[in-house]
Amino acid sequence: MVDTAAIPDVVTVGEAMALFIAREAALLAAVREFERATAGAELNVAVGLARLGFHVGYLSALGKDSLGQNLLDFMAAEGIDRRYVRSDDRYPTGFMLKSMTSDGSDPQIEYFRRGSAASHLSPADIPAGFTQARLLHVTGISPALSSSCRELVFGMARQARAAGRLVTFDPNLRPRLWASQADMVATLNDLASLADVVMPGLAEGRLLTGRDDAAGIADFYLAGGARLVVVKLGPEGAYFAGPEGRGTVPGVPVAQVVDTVGAGDGFAVGVISALLEGLTPADAAARGNAIGARVVQFRGDCEGLPTRSQLGDPGPQH
């Protein structure tokens, strides 16, 4: 049971969605059977950190419907603090469809989130006292949902930064959610300027910064105010840069890729958990690589996120 009176270690904000995963390898239009699971980048990170023993507060809004209730039950089972989750009887819970692939390629995804309860989040939903948490984690998805969501995320990032809390940011690009690429780039780079730790993928970083390599991408965000930049290089590992130095941490080989969705969220779990434990950036990137590699071997967005015992790490000693 989560002690909701306690101050969370981490607060994150985003849209939790129902996920329907195809049970056969075919285009979504031809699939007849789906398996229900959960989705949402920030929810995945919350799950991963909770499984590693952190107290995680999650801010979101769900419809008062069966999909929303299922997500609430899932959060409770995972030990996520739901005090910041609002139920809304005016708007529905968002959901998405995901195809099954048999060759390790990215699956086909369709979103059904327009007008969802979470898209109506606003600065009025910023919880009092959330800045007592040690860390705020945000992504580039929530600001794309609506103008009010954008104001919410920026407001929380500014408040956390002003309170001296650690702010981590994963761009998590979703171009289909934005009116234009220019708006996406400008908004997410503005949000990155409020973060202490920025975690782009290599392709994301190239698009957002105009720089060609990981070192250039890191330089861009360090110049913008970040204290640490960790660039995901896929199977090649990760590049990190900050005051303690720079380096590349090799990737973790995977025999078979089952589902690529959620790997970046798993990487974020690794980096965030390691930093909260006082590990070095190199160790944080290595843990990110390890968890990301584990996630791609499971169907579903968060099914592969490990517990402490599965990670093979006893955690910080008190």
N, C-alpha and C positions, 0 to 999 in steps of 0.2 A: 504493500500500500504506500502511496505517495503522501508524505506529510505536506499538505497544502499550506500549512502555516509557515513552513520553512521557506527561506529565500532560495529561488532556483540558482543553480550554477550558471545555466545558460537560458536565454530567452530567444526564441526565433518566431518569425511571423510569415504566414503564407496561406495558400489555399490547399486544404486537404480535399482530395477527390476520391470517389469510388473508381476502381480500375477493373475493367473486364478484359481478361487475357484470352485470346483465341486458343482453342484446344486442338487446332489443326493448322498445318502450314499452308496457308492460302491467303489471297487478298481478303481484306475485311468484308468486302461485299459478298463473298462466297461462304464465309464462316457461319456455321449453324450453332455451335456451342461455345460458350465462354465460361471462364472461371473467375469468380469475383475476388479481388484483392484491394489494396489501397495504393494511392499515388499522391504525389506532391513532393517537390524537391525538399522543401523545408521540413515536411513531416518525416521524410526519409532520414534527414539529419537528426531530427529529434529522436526517432526510434533508435538509430545507431548509438547516439550518446547515452540514451537511457539504458540500453543493453550493456554498455560499458560501466554503468554504475553512477552516472551523473544525474542530478535532479534537473529536469528540463521543463521549462514552461513554454507552452505553445500558444500563440495568438492566432485565431482564425475565426471564421463564421461559417456555420453549417445551416442548411435548411432543416426545418422540423419535418423530416421525412425519413423513410427507412434507410436511405443511403447515409444520411447524417447520423442516425442512431448507430448504424453499424460502425461508422468511423469513431464515434465517441466510445463505443465499447472496445474497439481496437486500441485506442489510445490508453484507456484504463488498463487493459491487459498488458500493455507494453510499459506501464509505469510512468506515463507522461502526465505531467501536471496540466489539467484542463481548465484551470481557473480563468484563463483568458480566452476560452473558446465560447463564442456567443451563438445561441440557437435563434434562428430567424424564421418566423412563419410567413414572411412575405415572399421570400426568394428561395429557389431550390439549391440543393447540394450539386456541385459540378461533378462530372464524371468523364471518363475517357475510355477509348477502345485501343487495344494493342494487339498486333498480329503476332503469330509465332513464326520465327525464322529457323531454318535448319542449317544455315551456313555461317552463323556468327555475324551476319550483317545487321545493321540497325533495323528494327521492326517498323512497320507502318503504324502510325498513331493518328487518331482523330480525337479532338477535344470537343466536349459539350459543356462549356463553362461560361458562355456569354450570359450576363444577367444573373450569375450565381450569387448566393449569399455572400461569399467571400469577396466578390468584386465590389460589393457595397461597403466594405470596410472603409473607415475614414479616420482622420486624426482624433475624432471623438472616442475612438476605441483604444487609444493609447492608455495602457493601464498605469495608474498611479503607483509609484515605487518600483517599476520594473528595472530602473537603473541600479537597484541594489544587487542585481545579478552580476556575476563576474564578466559575462560575455554576451553580446548580442550578435546573432548570426542572421544575415539577410542575403537574398539572391536578387538577380535581375528579373525574375519572373513576376513577383508581386507588383512592382511599379508599372508593369505593362497591363495589368488587369483593368485599371481605371485611373482617372485623375485623382480620385479620393484615396485609392490605394497608394498611389505614388506619394501623395502628401503624407500619408501615414508612415510609410517606410522611411522617407527622408526625415520626418519629425523624430522618429525613434532613433535613427542613426545619429542625428545631431545631439539629442538628449544624452544618449549613451556616451558619445565622444566627450561632451562637456562634463560629464560626471567622471571622466577618467577610466571608463570601462573599455575593455577590448572589443572592437567591432571587426567581425570577419565578413568577407563578401565574396560570393561565388557568382560571376556574371550569368551563368546558366542561360545562355541566349535562346530565346524563342522568337525568331523574327516574325512568325505569323501573328503574334500577338500585338505587334507594333504597327502604327500608322505608316512609318517609314524607317528605313535603315538609319537615316540621319538622326531622327528623334531617338532611336534606340541607342546609338553610339553616344550622343551628347548626354542623355539621361544617365546611362550606366557609368560613364566616366565621371560624371558629377557625383554619383553615389560612391564610386570607388575612392573619391577624394576624402570621403568621410570615414573610410575604413582603415584600420591598422594592418589588416592582413587581407591581401587580394589573391584569389586562387583561380585564374583563368585557364582554360585549355589553350593549347597552342593556336589552333584555328580561331578561337574566340579572340585571343589576344591580338592576333594579326589584324582581324577585322576592326577591333576597337581602337587600336593604337596606330595602325599603319606601319608597325615595325615588323621585320621579317623573322627574327629569331627570338628565342626565349630571353636572352640577355637584354635585347632591346626592349622587349615588352616589360621586363622587370624594371629597367631604367625609367620607362615612362611612368609607371605607377609609383616608384620610389620618389621621383621628382614631384609627383602629385600629392605626396604626404603619407604614403604607406610606409609602415615599418618593416614589413616582410612581404615578399611576393613569391608565390609558389606556382609555377607554370606546369600544368599537366601535359605530359608528352606521350600519353597513351602507353603502348607496350614498351616504349623506350624509357619510361620512368617519369621523373619530375626534376625540374630545375628550380633551385631556390636562391634568393638573393636578399640580403638584409645587412644590418650593421655587423653581424657576426661572420659575414663572408658569403661566398657563393659556391655553388657546386651542383652537380647532377647526381641524383640517386637512381640507380638502375631499376628497371621495372621487374615485376615478379612474373615469371613464365606461367602460362595457363595452358593446360592440355586441350581444353575445348571451351570455346565461348558459347554460352547458352543464351544470354540476354544482356545486351550492352546497357540498357536503361538503368539508371541508378548508380553506375560506376563512379561518376563524378561526385555524387552525394556521399558515397562511401569514402571517397578520397577526402572529402571535407571532414567527415567524421574522424578519420585518422589524424588529420592535421590539427583540428580543434582540440580533440582529446589530449593529444600529445603536448600541445602548448599549455593547456590547463594544468598539466602535470609537471610543467617546467622542463620538458625535454628540449633538445636543440632543434633548430630548423631542419637539419639533416635527418634527425630521428623522426621528426614530424612528417617529413616528406616520405620517408621509408614506410611509416605506418600507413600513410595515405595510400601508397602504392599497394601495400599488402591487402588492405580492406577493399580497395577498388578491384583488385584482381580476384578476390573471393566473391564479390557481388556478381561479377559477370558469369559465374559458374552456376547461378540459380535463376530460375524463372521468377518473375515478379520484381518489383522495384526495390524492395527492402528485405526480401527473404534471406539473402545472403549476408546481411549485416551480422557480425559476430558478437557473442558474449565475451566476457573476459577469458573464460576457459577456452573458448574456440579460437580466440586471438592468440592464446598462448602467452598472455601477459597478465601477471597478478595485479597490475595497477599500482598506484602510489601507496607507499607504506606509511602508515600513520603511527 
